[in-house]
Amino acid sequence: MPKRTTIFKQLIITVITPVIVIVVGVGFYNFYQEREEILNDRVLHIDQVKQETRDFVDLFNQAILQFETEMSSNARKFSDTLVNHIFYSTDIIEKIDLNLIRNHIKMPDNYDIYIIDTNGIIVNTTFTKDLGLNFYNFGEFFKNHFKMVWDSGEFIEDPISIEMSTKLPKKYTYQSTIDKKYIIELGIYDRTDQKPRSIIYR
């Protein structure tokens, strides 16, 4: 009986143990192979997502550039008309109905006109909620900005951005009148079916 037990033990050691070792080894090998494949697939997926994101950002930037170029061209045309033709003389600029002017020069309804005096106050506008608003109450930025507009006498524009109050694309442009007494500001919006709430929410 003891001999049989010894033989059985030897059989286990010489035959079954190597099999177990091989099975365990193969299991670990497969595990690590699958793990490497999963990690490689994950890295590949992340790279694909990064590339798709870059492609989307490039496409978005191209669309914004094209959109802004068109807005800038139209705004420059209307600003020139207002400064050099309509308000060549500014005698009645504070009293005239700017809505009539806007219609007369065929300016779209999604353009608002703001007349700003040397004290930073909106003295006339198509957007009546902002009439009387004093930009200088909002700090030195507007004082410096408007001074630059008056000094240059040129058409100046802000980059297009998303307005906080309406979530719509917006653009603001500035140009001083010939006599340097006023700034004509245009607020341009992408859509005609929704107006901005107030200029103070820029």
SELO-578392 format. One record per residue (C-alpha): x negated, z negated, y; residue number from 0; residue in one letter. Coordinates in steps of 0.1 Angstrom, whole numbers, plus 2048, in hexadecimal, padded with zeros to 3 digits. Layout:
<pts>
<pt u="X" w="Z" v="Y" num="NUM" residu="a"/>
...
</pts>
This chain:
<pts>
<pt u="800" w="800" v="800" num="0" residu="m"/>
<pt u="7E5" w="7F8" v="819" num="1" residu="p"/>
<pt u="7D4" w="819" v="812" num="2" residu="k"/>
<pt u="7F4" w="82C" v="81A" num="3" residu="r"/>
<pt u="7F7" w="819" v="83B" num="4" residu="t"/>
<pt u="7D3" w="822" v="844" num="5" residu="t"/>
<pt u="7D9" w="846" v="83B" num="6" residu="i"/>
<pt u="7F9" w="846" v="850" num="7" residu="f"/>
<pt u="7E6" w="837" v="86D" num="8" residu="k"/>
<pt u="7CB" w="851" v="86A" num="9" residu="q"/>
<pt u="7E5" w="86C" v="868" num="10" residu="l"/>
<pt u="7F4" w="860" v="889" num="11" residu="i"/>
<pt u="7D2" w="85E" v="899" num="12" residu="i"/>
<pt u="7C5" w="880" v="88D" num="13" residu="t"/>
<pt u="7E5" w="895" v="890" num="14" residu="v"/>
<pt u="801" w="886" v="8A5" num="15" residu="i"/>
<pt u="7EB" w="877" v="8C0" num="16" residu="t"/>
<pt u="7DB" w="898" v="8CA" num="17" residu="p"/>
<pt u="7FE" w="8A8" v="8CA" num="18" residu="v"/>
<pt u="80A" w="88C" v="8E2" num="19" residu="i"/>
<pt u="7EC" w="891" v="8F8" num="20" residu="v"/>
<pt u="7F2" w="8B7" v="8F9" num="21" residu="i"/>
<pt u="817" w="8B3" v="900" num="22" residu="v"/>
<pt u="810" w="89A" v="91C" num="23" residu="v"/>
<pt u="7F4" w="8B0" v="92A" num="24" residu="g"/>
<pt u="80A" w="8CE" v="92A" num="25" residu="v"/>
<pt u="826" w="8BA" v="93B" num="26" residu="g"/>
<pt u="80E" w="8AF" v="957" num="27" residu="f"/>
<pt u="800" w="8D2" v="95A" num="28" residu="y"/>
<pt u="823" w="8E1" v="95E" num="29" residu="n"/>
<pt u="82C" w="8C5" v="976" num="30" residu="f"/>
<pt u="80E" w="8CC" v="98D" num="31" residu="y"/>
<pt u="813" w="8F2" v="989" num="32" residu="q"/>
<pt u="838" w="8EF" v="994" num="33" residu="e"/>
<pt u="82D" w="8D7" v="9B0" num="34" residu="r"/>
<pt u="814" w="8F0" v="9BD" num="35" residu="e"/>
<pt u="82E" w="90C" v="9BC" num="36" residu="e"/>
<pt u="847" w="8F6" v="9CE" num="37" residu="i"/>
<pt u="82D" w="8ED" v="9E9" num="38" residu="l"/>
<pt u="822" w="912" v="9EC" num="39" residu="n"/>
<pt u="847" w="91D" v="9EF" num="40" residu="d"/>
<pt u="84D" w="902" v="A09" num="41" residu="r"/>
<pt u="82F" w="90D" v="A1E" num="42" residu="v"/>
<pt u="83A" w="931" v="A1B" num="43" residu="l"/>
<pt u="85D" w="928" v="A25" num="44" residu="h"/>
<pt u="850" w="914" v="A43" num="45" residu="i"/>
<pt u="83A" w="932" v="A4E" num="46" residu="d"/>
<pt u="859" w="949" v="A4B" num="47" residu="q"/>
<pt u="86E" w="932" v="A60" num="48" residu="v"/>
<pt u="852" w="930" v="A7A" num="49" residu="k"/>
<pt u="84F" w="956" v="A7C" num="50" residu="q"/>
<pt u="875" w="95A" v="A7F" num="51" residu="e"/>
<pt u="875" w="940" v="A9B" num="52" residu="t"/>
<pt u="859" w="953" v="AAD" num="53" residu="r"/>
<pt u="86C" w="974" v="AA9" num="54" residu="d"/>
<pt u="88C" w="964" v="AB6" num="55" residu="f"/>
<pt u="87A" w="955" v="AD4" num="56" residu="v"/>
<pt u="86A" w="976" v="ADC" num="57" residu="d"/>
<pt u="88B" w="988" v="ADA" num="58" residu="l"/>
<pt u="89C" w="96D" v="AEF" num="59" residu="f"/>
<pt u="880" w="970" v="B0A" num="60" residu="n"/>
<pt u="884" w="996" v="B0B" num="61" residu="q"/>
<pt u="8AA" w="993" v="B0F" num="62" residu="a"/>
<pt u="8A6" w="979" v="B2B" num="63" residu="i"/>
<pt u="88C" w="98F" v="B3C" num="64" residu="l"/>
<pt u="8A2" w="9AD" v="B3B" num="65" residu="q"/>
<pt u="8C0" w="999" v="B47" num="66" residu="f"/>
<pt u="8AD" w="988" v="B63" num="67" residu="e"/>
<pt u="89E" w="9A9" v="B6F" num="68" residu="t"/>
<pt u="8C0" w="9B8" v="B73" num="69" residu="e"/>
<pt u="8CD" w="998" v="B86" num="70" residu="m"/>
<pt u="8AE" w="999" v="B9C" num="71" residu="s"/>
<pt u="8B3" w="9BD" v="BA5" num="72" residu="s"/>
<pt u="8D7" w="9B8" v="BAF" num="73" residu="n"/>
<pt u="8D0" w="998" v="BC2" num="74" residu="a"/>
<pt u="8B4" w="9A8" v="BD6" num="75" residu="r"/>
<pt u="8CB" w="9C5" v="BE0" num="76" residu="k"/>
<pt u="8E7" w="9AE" v="BEB" num="77" residu="f"/>
<pt u="8CF" w="996" v="BFD" num="78" residu="s"/>
<pt u="8C0" w="9B3" v="C10" num="79" residu="d"/>
<pt u="8E2" w="9BF" v="C1A" num="80" residu="t"/>
<pt u="8ED" w="99D" v="C27" num="81" residu="l"/>
<pt u="8CC" w="996" v="C3A" num="82" residu="v"/>
<pt u="8C4" w="9B8" v="C48" num="83" residu="n"/>
<pt u="8E7" w="9C7" v="C4E" num="84" residu="h"/>
<pt u="904" w="9AE" v="C4D" num="85" residu="i"/>
<pt u="8F2" w="991" v="C5E" num="86" residu="f"/>
<pt u="8D9" w="9A4" v="C73" num="87" residu="y"/>
<pt u="8E8" w="98F" v="C8E" num="88" residu="s"/>
<pt u="8F1" w="96C" v="C83" num="89" residu="t"/>
<pt u="909" w="963" v="CA0" num="90" residu="d"/>
<pt u="928" w="95F" v="C89" num="91" residu="i"/>
<pt u="916" w="958" v="C68" num="92" residu="i"/>
<pt u="924" w="934" v="C67" num="93" residu="e"/>
<pt u="948" w="93F" v="C6D" num="94" residu="k"/>
<pt u="94D" w="960" v="C5C" num="95" residu="i"/>
<pt u="961" w="961" v="C3B" num="96" residu="d"/>
<pt u="946" w="967" v="C21" num="97" residu="l"/>
<pt u="95F" w="971" v="C07" num="98" residu="n"/>
<pt u="968" w="98F" v="C1C" num="99" residu="l"/>
<pt u="944" w="997" v="C20" num="100" residu="i"/>
<pt u="93F" w="994" v="BFA" num="101" residu="r"/>
<pt u="95C" w="9AC" v="BF4" num="102" residu="n"/>
<pt u="950" w="9C4" v="C0F" num="103" residu="h"/>
<pt u="92D" w="9C9" v="BFF" num="104" residu="i"/>
<pt u="93C" w="9CA" v="BDC" num="105" residu="k"/>
<pt u="92A" w="9AA" v="BD1" num="106" residu="m"/>
<pt u="938" w="99D" v="BB0" num="107" residu="p"/>
<pt u="94D" w="97D" v="BB0" num="108" residu="d"/>
<pt u="932" w="96C" v="B9B" num="109" residu="n"/>
<pt u="91B" w="96D" v="BB9" num="110" residu="y"/>
<pt u="91F" w="951" v="BD3" num="111" residu="d"/>
<pt u="911" w="952" v="BF6" num="112" residu="i"/>
<pt u="903" w="933" v="C07" num="113" residu="y"/>
<pt u="8F8" w="932" v="C2C" num="114" residu="i"/>
<pt u="8DF" w="916" v="C32" num="115" residu="i"/>
<pt u="8D4" w="90C" v="C55" num="116" residu="d"/>
<pt u="8B3" w="8FD" v="C60" num="117" residu="t"/>
<pt u="8BF" w="8DA" v="C59" num="118" residu="n"/>
<pt u="8C4" w="8E3" v="C34" num="119" residu="g"/>
<pt u="8EA" w="8E2" v="C37" num="120" residu="i"/>
<pt u="901" w="8FC" v="C27" num="121" residu="i"/>
<pt u="915" w="907" v="C45" num="122" residu="v"/>
<pt u="928" w="923" v="C34" num="123" residu="n"/>
<pt u="92E" w="92D" v="C10" num="124" residu="t"/>
<pt u="945" w="93F" v="BF8" num="125" residu="t"/>
<pt u="944" w="920" v="BE3" num="126" residu="f"/>
<pt u="957" w="908" v="BFA" num="127" residu="t"/>
<pt u="950" w="8E8" v="BE5" num="128" residu="k"/>
<pt u="92C" w="8EA" v="BF2" num="129" residu="d"/>
<pt u="934" w="8EF" v="C16" num="130" residu="l"/>
<pt u="922" w="8D5" v="C2B" num="131" residu="g"/>
<pt u="90A" w="8CC" v="C10" num="132" residu="l"/>
<pt u="8E8" w="8C1" v="C1D" num="133" residu="n"/>
<pt u="8CB" w="8CC" v="C07" num="134" residu="f"/>
<pt u="8B3" w="8B5" v="C19" num="135" residu="y"/>
<pt u="8C5" w="897" v="C0B" num="136" residu="n"/>
<pt u="8B6" w="8A0" v="BE9" num="137" residu="f"/>
<pt u="892" w="89B" v="BF3" num="138" residu="g"/>
<pt u="874" w="8AE" v="BFF" num="139" residu="e"/>
<pt u="876" w="8CA" v="BE6" num="140" residu="f"/>
<pt u="891" w="8DD" v="BF9" num="141" residu="f"/>
<pt u="880" w="8D7" v="C1A" num="142" residu="k"/>
<pt u="860" w="8E7" v="C0D" num="143" residu="n"/>
<pt u="872" w="902" v="BFA" num="144" residu="h"/>
<pt u="887" w="90D" v="C18" num="145" residu="f"/>
<pt u="869" w="90B" v="C2F" num="146" residu="k"/>
<pt u="857" w="923" v="C17" num="147" residu="m"/>
<pt u="875" w="93B" v="C19" num="148" residu="v"/>
<pt u="876" w="93A" v="C3F" num="149" residu="w"/>
<pt u="850" w="93F" v="C41" num="150" residu="d"/>
<pt u="84F" w="95C" v="C29" num="151" residu="s"/>
<pt u="86E" w="96E" v="C35" num="152" residu="g"/>
<pt u="86F" w="97F" v="C13" num="153" residu="e"/>
<pt u="888" w="97F" v="BF6" num="154" residu="f"/>
<pt u="880" w="962" v="BE0" num="155" residu="i"/>
<pt u="890" w="95A" v="BBF" num="156" residu="e"/>
<pt u="892" w="93D" v="BA6" num="157" residu="d"/>
<pt u="88D" w="945" v="B81" num="158" residu="p"/>
<pt u="8AE" w="948" v="B6D" num="159" residu="i"/>
<pt u="8B8" w="927" v="B5D" num="160" residu="s"/>
<pt u="8D7" w="917" v="B4D" num="161" residu="i"/>
<pt u="8EC" w="904" v="B65" num="162" residu="e"/>
<pt u="8F3" w="8E0" v="B5A" num="163" residu="m"/>
<pt u="917" w="8DE" v="B65" num="164" residu="s"/>
<pt u="923" w="8FF" v="B56" num="165" residu="t"/>
<pt u="909" w="908" v="B3B" num="166" residu="k"/>
<pt u="908" w="92B" v="B4A" num="167" residu="l"/>
<pt u="8E9" w="940" v="B53" num="168" residu="p"/>
<pt u="8E3" w="93D" v="B78" num="169" residu="k"/>
<pt u="8CB" w="94A" v="B92" num="170" residu="k"/>
<pt u="8C6" w="941" v="BB6" num="171" residu="y"/>
<pt u="8B5" w="957" v="BD1" num="172" residu="t"/>
<pt u="8AB" w="950" v="BF5" num="173" residu="y"/>
<pt u="8A4" w="964" v="C14" num="174" residu="q"/>
<pt u="8A2" w="95A" v="C38" num="175" residu="s"/>
<pt u="8B5" w="96C" v="C53" num="176" residu="t"/>
<pt u="8A1" w="982" v="C6B" num="177" residu="i"/>
<pt u="8A3" w="968" v="C86" num="178" residu="d"/>
<pt u="898" w="94C" v="C6F" num="179" residu="k"/>
<pt u="8B6" w="937" v="C77" num="180" residu="k"/>
<pt u="8C6" w="938" v="C54" num="181" residu="y"/>
<pt u="8BF" w="93D" v="C30" num="182" residu="i"/>
<pt u="8D6" w="953" v="C1C" num="183" residu="i"/>
<pt u="8D7" w="946" v="BF8" num="184" residu="e"/>
<pt u="8E8" w="957" v="BDC" num="185" residu="l"/>
<pt u="8F4" w="945" v="BBD" num="186" residu="g"/>
<pt u="8F8" w="95D" v="BA0" num="187" residu="i"/>
<pt u="90A" w="956" v="B80" num="188" residu="y"/>
<pt u="90D" w="96A" v="B61" num="189" residu="d"/>
<pt u="933" w="968" v="B5D" num="190" residu="r"/>
<pt u="950" w="96D" v="B76" num="191" residu="t"/>
<pt u="969" w="958" v="B63" num="192" residu="d"/>
<pt u="959" w="936" v="B6A" num="193" residu="q"/>
<pt u="94B" w="929" v="B8B" num="194" residu="k"/>
<pt u="930" w="90F" v="B8F" num="195" residu="p"/>
<pt u="93C" w="8EC" v="B98" num="196" residu="r"/>
<pt u="923" w="8E4" v="BB3" num="197" residu="s"/>
<pt u="901" w="8EF" v="BC0" num="198" residu="i"/>
<pt u="8F5" w="8CB" v="BBC" num="199" residu="i"/>
<pt u="8F7" w="8CE" v="B96" num="200" residu="y"/>
<pt u="8DB" w="8E8" v="B94" num="201" residu="r"/>
</pts>
